[in-house]
Amino acid sequence: MKDKLATDETIETVLPHLSDPDGYVRRVFREMHTHEDIRDRLSVRIGVQGTGQKPYFRIVLDAVAGQEDRDDQIIGAFYDNGDPLKTSANTNSNWSTATTTYSGVRAILERWMNQRKQERSIRT
């Protein structure tokens, strides 16, 4: 476990440290997937104020890695459990400078599901 996250962390880099990796990635994907008309323009940033076990996440429209998000780009911000934060326009320094796209989150989820399927088949 990390003491503190780096400012450029992504879901991919914290995946091994998440307390519930499967549930976390599914929640992020679900929140992005509900925006059918714009989902291919969505990215997610993770909160970098903790240790990476349960990072908050923020969904952003047309995000650019390394650039701060404008308020009108922020679709929503969520606790690790998927509950909405009371405000999504928190200070940009609370969020990673790196992003993961909708297709990137989908790829992580698919890879994770395939890995679990292989592990189950080995046990049987």
C-alpha positions as CSV (number, residue, x, y, z in Angstrom):
1,M,0.0,0.0,0.0
2,K,1.2,3.5,-0.8
3,D,1.5,6.2,1.8
4,K,0.2,8.8,-0.6
5,L,-0.8,8.8,-4.2
6,A,1.2,10.5,-7.0
7,T,-0.5,13.3,-8.8
8,D,-0.6,11.3,-12.1
9,E,-2.3,8.1,-10.8
10,T,-5.0,6.3,-12.8
11,I,-7.3,3.4,-12.1
12,E,-4.8,1.2,-13.8
13,T,-2.0,2.2,-11.4
14,V,-4.0,1.9,-8.2
15,L,-5.8,-1.3,-9.2
16,P,-3.6,-3.6,-7.2
17,H,-4.1,-1.4,-4.1
18,L,-7.9,-1.1,-4.2
19,S,-9.8,-2.7,-1.3
20,D,-12.4,-3.9,-3.8
21,P,-11.0,-3.7,-7.3
22,D,-13.9,-5.5,-9.1
23,G,-16.6,-3.4,-7.4
24,Y,-14.7,-0.1,-7.9
25,V,-14.1,-0.5,-11.6
26,R,-17.7,-1.7,-12.1
27,R,-19.0,1.4,-10.3
28,V,-16.8,3.8,-12.4
29,F,-17.9,2.0,-15.6
30,R,-21.5,2.1,-14.6
31,E,-21.5,5.9,-13.9
32,M,-19.8,6.5,-17.3
33,H,-21.9,4.1,-19.2
34,T,-25.2,5.8,-18.2
35,H,-24.3,8.8,-20.3
36,E,-25.0,7.1,-23.6
37,D,-24.8,10.1,-25.9
38,I,-21.4,11.3,-24.6
39,R,-19.8,8.3,-23.1
40,D,-17.1,8.1,-25.7
41,R,-16.0,11.6,-24.8
42,L,-15.8,10.8,-21.0
43,S,-12.8,10.3,-18.9
44,V,-12.3,9.6,-15.2
45,R,-9.8,11.1,-12.8
46,I,-9.2,9.6,-9.4
47,G,-8.8,11.4,-6.1
48,V,-5.2,11.6,-5.0
49,Q,-5.6,12.6,-1.4
50,G,-5.5,9.1,0.0
51,T,-3.6,5.9,-0.1
52,G,-5.3,4.4,-3.2
53,Q,-7.4,1.8,-1.4
54,K,-10.7,3.7,-1.9
55,P,-10.1,6.7,-4.2
56,Y,-12.9,9.1,-5.1
57,F,-13.5,9.4,-8.8
58,R,-14.6,12.3,-11.0
59,I,-16.1,11.9,-14.5
60,V,-15.2,14.6,-16.9
61,L,-16.3,15.5,-20.5
62,D,-13.5,16.1,-23.0
63,A,-10.8,16.0,-20.3
64,V,-7.2,16.7,-21.3
65,A,-4.5,15.0,-19.3
66,G,-2.3,17.5,-17.5
67,Q,-4.9,20.3,-17.8
68,E,-7.3,21.4,-15.1
69,D,-11.0,20.7,-15.6
70,R,-13.5,23.5,-16.0
71,D,-16.7,23.3,-14.0
72,D,-18.7,22.8,-17.1
73,Q,-16.7,19.7,-18.0
74,I,-17.4,17.9,-14.7
75,I,-20.2,15.4,-15.1
76,G,-20.0,14.3,-11.5
77,A,-17.7,13.3,-8.6
78,F,-18.3,10.2,-6.5
79,Y,-17.1,8.5,-3.3
80,D,-15.4,5.2,-3.9
81,N,-18.8,3.4,-3.3
82,G,-20.4,5.4,-6.2
83,D,-22.4,7.8,-4.0
84,P,-22.2,11.4,-5.3
85,L,-20.0,13.9,-3.6
86,K,-21.9,16.9,-2.4
87,T,-19.9,19.1,-4.8
88,S,-18.1,18.0,-7.9
89,A,-16.2,21.2,-8.4
90,N,-13.6,20.5,-5.7
91,T,-10.1,21.9,-6.1
92,N,-8.4,20.4,-9.2
93,S,-5.3,19.6,-7.0
94,N,-7.4,16.9,-5.3
95,W,-7.6,15.0,-8.6
96,S,-5.1,13.2,-10.7
97,T,-3.6,15.0,-13.6
98,A,-3.9,11.8,-15.6
99,T,-7.1,10.4,-17.0
100,T,-8.6,7.1,-18.1
101,T,-11.1,7.2,-21.0
102,Y,-14.4,5.3,-21.1
103,S,-12.9,2.7,-23.5
104,G,-9.9,2.4,-21.1
105,V,-12.2,1.7,-18.1
106,R,-14.1,-0.8,-20.2
107,A,-10.9,-2.6,-21.2
108,I,-9.8,-2.7,-17.5
109,L,-13.1,-4.2,-16.6
110,E,-13.0,-6.8,-19.4
111,R,-9.5,-7.8,-18.5
112,W,-10.4,-8.1,-14.9
113,M,-13.4,-10.2,-15.6
114,N,-11.4,-12.5,-17.9
115,Q,-8.7,-12.9,-15.3
116,R,-11.3,-13.9,-12.7
117,K,-12.9,-16.3,-15.1
118,Q,-9.5,-18.0,-15.7
119,E,-8.9,-18.2,-12.0
120,R,-12.3,-19.9,-11.4
121,S,-11.6,-22.4,-14.2
122,I,-8.3,-23.3,-12.7
123,R,-9.9,-24.1,-9.4
124,T,-12.5,-26.4,-10.9
